[in-house]
Amino acid sequence: MRRLKLLFKTFFSEPVEPIPPSYNLAAVKKELWEVLSIAPEEAKSVRQAVVAGDIDGGYYIGECCCIKGIIAAKLGIPVKNLEAAYGIGLNQRSSLENFLFNIVEGDTPESSAFSRALLEWCDEFIAEQKALKLRRAVEADLEEVLASVMPESPEQAVPDRTLTSL
């Protein structure tokens, strides 16, 4: 049935409508990043669901559900326990959930401006997480290198500059 829906959507869909200007996209993105920051390893799962059209912002549970449902499933906990376990609250009036309500099963970045924006924000978040990991690794290696070349005591830090006769 799902494939049939996608087939109809592919051949009989109208042009992708832009996101109405009434949405505060900065607030939606900020809230999305707050959620993903709590469970950064699940950002890739959310991204995969967006690309596959497996997001339905109207449901917290099920095979096709909102991003909080996807995160809960990947973490192996019921959605209702997300707030107690991870601080990810369920709030249908939030900017993020109001935005996600516009994404239904089968919507992909090619067919929905809402899905496209969600994909872009997920990609930005994932790229930022990779950059952060790289920076931490470089800093850790730099500290290790500096520790190996820096003297342990102040006496070792001053080179002996006594002139010797030839």
N, C-alpha and C positions, 0 to 999 in steps of 0.2 A: 504494500500500500504506500509506504514511504517513497519508494522509487517512482511510483506512478505520480505522486504529488510533485516530486522533483522534475519529472518529465514534463508535466503540464506547466509547471512554473517556468521551465527553460524555454518552451516553445510559445507559451501564451502570456508571458509576463509583460507588463508594461515597463517603460523606462524606470530606472531606479530614482525614487523621489529623494530629494535632499532632506537632511535632518532639519526640522523647523527651527527657526532662530530662537524660539521660546525656551529651548533647552540650554542650560548653563553647562556647556561642554567642559569647561575648566573644572567645575565642581564635580561632574561625573567622573572625569579622569582622575582627579585627586582621590575621590572615594574608592575608585577601582584600585589605584595604586596602594591605598591604605590596606585594602583587603588582601591584595597580592603580596604585600610586604610581610604580612603575618604568616603566609604560607608560600614563600617564593618558589619553592620547588614545584608547586602545582600550576604555576603560570603557563607552563608548556602544555599541560592537560587542557587548560581553558582555551589556549590558542588552537589546539587540535580540534576541540569541539566547535569553535567558531568556524574554522575552515571547512569542517565536515557538515556544517548545518545542524549540529546537535545541541543548539542552545534554544531553550524556550523560557523566556523570562517570566512566564506566568506560573511556573511550577518550581517548587524547591526540591522535589524528589522525582525519580523516574529515570528512564533511559535518556530522555531528552529534557533537561531542566536548566535552571539558571546557573550562573557561575558558582554561587555559594553551594548549591547542591552538588556540583561537579567536584568542588574542593572537598566537601564533606565525604563524598564517596571515595575519593582518592586517599583521604586520611583514614578511611575506615570507621567513620563515626556517623551516627544519625545527624541529620541537619539540625534538629532541635538542640543538639549538644554543642554546636559550633561556638556559641557565645560563651558558654561556661568553660569549654576546653581551650578555645583560642582567641576569644574576644571578638569574634566576627558575628555581629548582631544581624538579626533578620528584621528588616524594617521596610515594609512595602511603600512607605512614603519617602524613602531616601531618594536622593537624586539618581544614584546608580540604579536602584531597582526600578524606579520610574522609567529610566532610559531603557533598561533591559526588557521591560514589558513590551516594547515595540519589536522585539526579536522573537520569532516563532520558529518552530521546527521546520527545517528546510531552508531557512534564510542563511545565505552565505555572503561573504564580502562582495561577490559579484552581483548579488540580487538585492542587497539591503545596505543602505547607507549606515544604518545603526551597526550592523555586523562589520562593515568595513572600518568604521571608527574604532570599534572594540578590538579588531585585529591589529590596527595601527598602534593602539595604546598597549596591547599585550606585547607586541614586537619591541616597542620602546622600553617597556619595563624589563623584558628579557635581556635586551642589549645593555641596559644600565646595570643589571645584576651581573652580567658577564664582565663588564668593565670594572665593577666594584671588586669582584673576585680577583681579577688580574692585578688591580692596584694593591690589594691586600697581599697577594703573592709576591709582587715586586718589593713591597715594603718589608715583608718578612725576610726575603732573600737579601735585601740591602742591609738590614740589621745584622744578619748572619755574616755577611761579607765584612761589614764595618767592625764587627766584634773580632773577626779573625785577623784583621790588619791593625787594629788599634791596640796600643799597649795597655796592659792592665794597671800599671802603676805610673804616677807622674814622673818618676825618675827616668823611666824608659822613654818618655815622650820627648825629652830634650836630647837632641843628638850631641855627641861629644865633638866639640869644635876646636880641640887643642891642635895647634900646629906642630907638626913634627919637622925636624930638620932633615935635610937631604943629605 
